Amino acid sequence: MGEAVPGRGGTVGSDPRAARTPAEYVAALRALRDEAGLSYRQLERRRAHAVGDVLPRA
């Protein structure tokens, strides 16, 4: 599994929704990216297609 980051009452693996701090969120996104073997943009596309919520390009 991905890198775990200490958090309040546990650890955050590769689930960004469980992050409680910005540092935990970034670490969880990195772990998710590493586990999936995808780029952040590819992860965003998959999520957008799954829930129908597309973010604008910056």
Secondary structure, 3 states (H helix, E strand, C coil): CCCCEEECCEEECCCHHHCCCHHHHHHHHHHHHHHHCCCHHHHHHHHHHHHCCCCCCC
